[in-house]
Amino acid sequence: MMENFFLFVLMCVLLILLPGPDFAIVTKNTVTRGKFGGMKTALGTCCALLIHTTAAILGLSALIVKSAFLFSIFKYVGAIYLIYLGIKTFWSLRKKKDEVEVEFVQEGTLSNTSCFKQGFLTNILNPKVALFFLTFFPQFVNTSSDTFMPFLIMGITYTILTALWFIFYIYLIDHISAFIKNARTQKVIEGITGAILIGFGLRLALEKANP
């Protein structure tokens, strides 16, 4: 049975507002691909969260966290991917000149498919998300009873709250698009985001399996 649902929601909101790799990749893709690209990225993140929820319910997350080998695999693959995205962001800055404005407007299928993939992989390859589910969720559940429904409700709730936050954030960026579309502004934001992604990747690589 689930306990203190409203406290859980409050804690989720506070945690979601903390910037992380998902926040960074949504920011980058909204700036470079527009509102639709940001939405695709957020959708990828939310799909990954639902998979983490399923894994927590089935006990797969516990297996990953308890196994140093599996945790390390996810940790290093996730870290390498974040560093790759950061380096790719820096590399794209070197190639961009006057085409920045055109790229912002062009929202082709290939670009937005890539946005979804980046949002999905950034989240699914982060073992800290699985660790978060296993350490945070049980605090609001009576573990002496069946945890299937409480974990399912909490996972869906967390995913919905994340989606709502990203929708608000993406529309906020789109609202100030005149400033964002400025080529120099885009370069600064992308440069900062690239550095942040590399930083998160290095931090993840140094993360230990035990909470």
N, C-alpha and C positions, 0 to 999 in steps of 0.2 A: 504494500500500500504506500502511496506517495504522501509525503508530509510537507507542509509549508510551501505550497505551490507558488504563492505570491512572492515569497522571499526568493524562491528559485528564479522567478521571472526577473525580479529586481537585480539579482546577482548576474544573471545572463546579460542583461542590458549593459551593466557596468563593464563586464568582461568583453563584450562585443565592441564597445566603444574604444577599447585599447588597441592601438595600431599594431598590426602584425603582417606577416607575409601576404595574407589574403587582401588586406587593406591596401598594401603596396601595389599588388598586381592589378587590382580593380582601378586604382588611381591611374596607373600607367596606361592601361588600355582605354580608359575613358578619355584621357587626355589625347592619346594618339589615334584612337579609332572612333571617338564620339560616344554618344549616349548608348547606342545599340551595342557597340563593342563592350562597354562597361557592363551592360545588362547580361550579355552572353557570358562574360567572365564571372559575374555574380551567380548566374545559373549553374555554371560549372562547379563553383564553390559549394553551393547548396546541395547539388547532387552528391558531391563527395561527403558532405556532412551526413546525408541519409545513409550512405554506405557505412560510415563510421558508426552510426546508430545501430544498423543491422549487425555489424561486427561486434559491438558491445553486447547486444542482446544474445548473440550466439556464443559469446565467450571468446571470439577470435582476438579481440583487442587485448584481453587478459593474457592470452597465449603469446602475443607479440611483445607485450610489455615485460612478461616474466622471462622470455627467452632473450638472452643477451645477443645471440647470433641474429635472430630475426629483427630485433630492435635496431641493431647496428646496420643491417641491410637497408631497412626503411630510412634510418637516420642519414646514412651516407648518400643514398640515392636521392633523397629529398634535398639534402644539402647541395649536392652537385647540380641538381636541377635549378635551385634558386640562384646559385652562383652563375650558372649558364644563362639564366634570364637576365641577371644583372649585367654580365659581360655583353650579352646580345643587345641590351638597351644602350650601353655605351658605344658599341660598334655602330648601331643605327644612327647615333648622333653624328658620327664621322661622315656618314653617307648622305645625311640630310642637308639640303641647302634651301633652295627656293621651293622644293616640292612638299614642304611641310604642310602648307595650307591645303594642297590637293589631297594629301594622304588623310588629312583630318576629315575631309568631306566624303571620301570614297569609303564605303562600308560594304565591301564585297563579301560574298559567301565565304571565300577562303580565309580572309582576315578574321571574320567573326567566328569561324570554326576554330581557328587558332586561339582566339580569345577564350572560348569555352574550354578548350583543352588546357590552356595555361591555368585558368581558375581551378579546374578539376584536379590537375596533377599537383599544383602547389599545395592544395589541401590534403589530398588523399595520401601523398607521399610524406606527410609530416606526422611522425609518430607521436609528437607532443599532443596532437589532437586526440589520438586514441588514449593517451595517458590522462588527458584532461577529462574525457568521458568517464574513465574508470575511477578517478579520484574525486571528481566533483559530483557526479550523479548520485553515488551511494549515500552522500550526506543527506539527501532528501527522500530516502527510501527506507522502509522497514525491511532490512535484509532477511528477517526471519520468514517473510512471506515471499510469494512469487514476484520476481522483479521484471517480468516480461513487459507488462503493460506500463508500469511506471517509467521504465527505460525508454519505451517507445514514445510515450507522451512527452517526456523530457527532450528526447532527440528531435522530435517533430517541432516542439515549441522553440527549441534553440535554433533550428533551421529557419523557421518562419521569422523569428526576431532578427536573425542575420540578414535574411532577404529584405525585410522592411527597412533595416538600417542602410543597406547598400542601395536600395531604390531611392531613398531620401538623399543619400550622399551623391549618387550619380546625377540626380536631377539638380542638386545644388551646384555641382561642377558645370552642368549644362547651362544653368541659369547665368553663370558668369563666363559663358563661353567666349564672349568678345575678348575678355582678358586672356583666357586660356588659349585661344586660337593664335595669339601673338607668337611668332616663331621663336623669339628669344625666351618667352615665358615657357613654352613647351620644352625647349632645350634644358632650361634650368630644372623644371619639374622632372623630366626624364633622367637628368644627371643625378639628381637627389634620389630618385626612386631606384635607379640602378645601383647606387652605393648602398641603399637600404637593403635591397634584395641580396646583394653579396654579403652584407653584414649579417642578415638573418641566416644565410646559408652557412657561414662560418660558425655562427652561434649554435646552429642546429648540429653541426658536425662535432662540436665539443660537448653536446648534451649527453648526460649520463642516463642509463636506463632506469635507475631508481629515482622516484620523485623526491 
